């Protein structure tokens, strides 16, 4: 094994991998051998980086960042697959792992570890069985002891299909909703001091937008349809309590009447304003754009899955004029 770890991977919001990669190249232009893996729930970006990993911990689109310790292919679904993983990890040289961990802080105990595991697929062993077996290898073959807290080797084992990855987690990363908020803001090139309308489904994004982009005004609207929201809902996307031409950026979720939504966006967006709308039925929204008289143009259309369900994200621009 090399004297240092140079291969890394980051976990990013699914569907927004290109935005995350753009930020990664901005912070670490020296990255090489980039591989992007879109996902159903999260996306992953693998790359080689030979400089200090400190820059990687500044990424606001990366929910997790890890140094790649071992990549194992050909893992079978039964007990032999579990035994194969254990044998490969037993042969790993953990010296570079300890060195990478202590670049974050000298207070990290490189002889203690915490191990987590995720399984994506059908296996004849559970994540608990996998964690217990690998933990025994780390204890008996490498002399590490189990521990708790942040100041130790935070190891993660990811098993997807026939591939297993063992990584050392670095930093803590932003919350998933904060990573999504950042990627959406970066996607539309949001500028500080703008007036923003938020009508998406995760209220945790609101605080993230305030911190990340410092808008002059941030208006939060619940995206549920009329008559179905709980007490306290004062507005919905098809009837906004806003004057005309007052919003620079709008983010929403279209779950019902696309015609009313488009009409309201055309009314409240300033000329040149941008709306990023997540939709379950892309063809329905595009159909309304074709038959309706809406001064809106489609700038982009990309996948934005949520909770395992396929959604699309449509980016619209308010055209100049009535």
Buried (B, 14 or more C-beta within 10 A) or exposed (E): EEEEBBBBBBBBBBBBBBBBBBBBEEBBEEBEEEEBEBBBEBBBBBBBBEEEBEBBBEBBBBBBBBBBBBBBEEBEBEEEBBEBBBEBBBEBEBEBBBBBBBBBEEEBBBBBBBBEBEBEEEBEBEBEBBBEBBBEBBEEBBEBEEBEEEBBBBBBBBBBEEBBBBBBBBBEBBBBBBBBBBBBBBBBEBEEEBBBBBBBBBEEBBBBBBEBBEBEEBBBBBBBBBEEBEEEBEBBBBEBEBEEEBBBBBBBBBBBBBBBBBBBBBBBBBEEBBBBBBBBBBEEBBEBBEEEEBBBEEBEBBBBBBEEEEBBBBBBBBBEEE
